[in-house]
Amino acid sequence: MRSVPRLVSTVTCSLLLLALAPACDSAGEKDPGKGSSGKASESPEPARAAGGFPKGMSYGAKFEQPGFNEYDVRNHRGQGFENDLAQYLEGELGITLLPHDIPSKDRESYLQERTDALVIATYSITDERRKKVDFAGPYFVTPQGLLVRQDDHSIKERKDTADKQICTASGSTSTPGAKNPLDENARFVTAQDYRKCVDKLLDGNVDAVWTDKVILYGFVQRLPGKVRVVDDIEVGSEQLYGVGLPLHQPERCHRVVEALRGFLRDKWRAFFQAHFEELVKSDPFFETHYKPNPDDLDEASCRST
């Protein structure tokens, strides 16, 4: 590195020594490697927020889901219910969250590979997932349903899915397992995310998209007149969305739970109304159907602690 010209003479530095002792050495320059003790300074510990969180950390998000989180390329920011939730948690936890777009199938591995991370991505709390990650929540409850093209009325009840092509996202709870909640002859197709499923639906390559109803209503709002949710079909189990965390972080997990409790009481209704306008119009009891009880969070949260 090029040397800095000596602007203060040794005599001058000596005269100023009493006032500026830490600032001058025998060469008249501050030694950046020494603190006030004269010993070599150590690298400072990363800044920490309350609850043991680092001041900055990443979180896994799903940018392809209208209503919950979409990335606005023009303004370089996310928008939606879960984006607003992430910003709320930033304020409550005193941290900065950097979003990363991840597909459904990668949510567990994302948390397993990082100690400083969260997942806020319509992440359903299940016993199977609890073996790999922990959860704080729920902050959202939703049944599951079917999305079809607006002019297609061939599916009215579950038995009508026989021989139909049904698309869902790989790694989601809607992926059929041992129990198929649709007709046993339904044919399933998986895609990386629900936007790709909806693209297949619009192109006529599948007959329906199966996932959580509130996600489907997000696409109805984004694509008015093109798709609709089948009115009288609810399939599979009720889904509880939680914030995913790495295993065995009890202090952090309980801090997120308390933040979510405040979110449910103070912000949930306004955020839902802002991002699911059509659902609010069609369902005057949306809070009863989609909002968890703030007093019930401890029952489903922080099981690995």
QUIJOJO-V911008 format. One record per residue. SS is DSSP state (H for helix, E for strand, L for the rest). Layout:
# QUIJOJO-V911008
[[SS] [SS]]
This chain:
# QUIJOJO-V911008
[[L] [L] [L] [L] [L] [L] [L] [L] [L] [H] [H] [H] [H] [H] [H] [L] [L] [L] [L] [L] [H] [H] [H] [L] [L] [L] [L] [L] [L] [L] [L] [L] [L] [E] [L] [L] [L] [L] [L] [E] [L] [L] [L] [L] [L] [L] [L] [E] [L] [H] [H] [H] [L] [E] [L] [E] [E] [E] [E] [E] [E] [L] [L] [E] [E] [L] [L] [L] [E] [E] [E] [E] [L] [L] [L] [L] [E] [E] [E] [L] [H] [H] [H] [H] [H] [H] [H] [H] [H] [H] [H] [H] [H] [L] [L] [E] [E] [E] [E] [E] [E] [L] [L] [H] [H] [H] [H] [H] [H] [H] [H] [H] [L] [L] [L] [L] [E] [E] [E] [L] [L] [L] [L] [E] [L] [L] [H] [H] [H] [H] [L] [L] [L] [E] [E] [E] [E] [E] [E] [E] [E] [E] [E] [E] [E] [E] [E] [E] [E] [L] [L] [L] [L] [L] [L] [L] [L] [H] [H] [H] [H] [L] [L] [L] [E] [E] [E] [E] [E] [L] [L] [L] [L] [L] [L] [L] [L] [L] [L] [L] [L] [L] [L] [L] [L] [L] [E] [E] [E] [E] [E] [L] [L] [H] [H] [H] [H] [H] [H] [H] [H] [H] [L] [L] [L] [L] [L] [E] [E] [E] [E] [E] [H] [H] [H] [H] [H] [H] [H] [H] [H] [H] [L] [L] [L] [L] [E] [E] [E] [L] [L] [L] [L] [L] [E] [E] [E] [E] [E] [E] [E] [E] [E] [E] [E] [L] [L] [L] [L] [H] [H] [H] [H] [H] [H] [H] [H] [H] [H] [H] [H] [H] [H] [H] [H] [H] [L] [H] [H] [H] [H] [H] [H] [H] [H] [L] [H] [H] [H] [H] [H] [H] [L] [L] [L] [H] [H] [H] [H] [H] [L] [L] [L] [H] [H] [H] [H] [H] [H] [H] [L] [L] [L] [L] [L]]
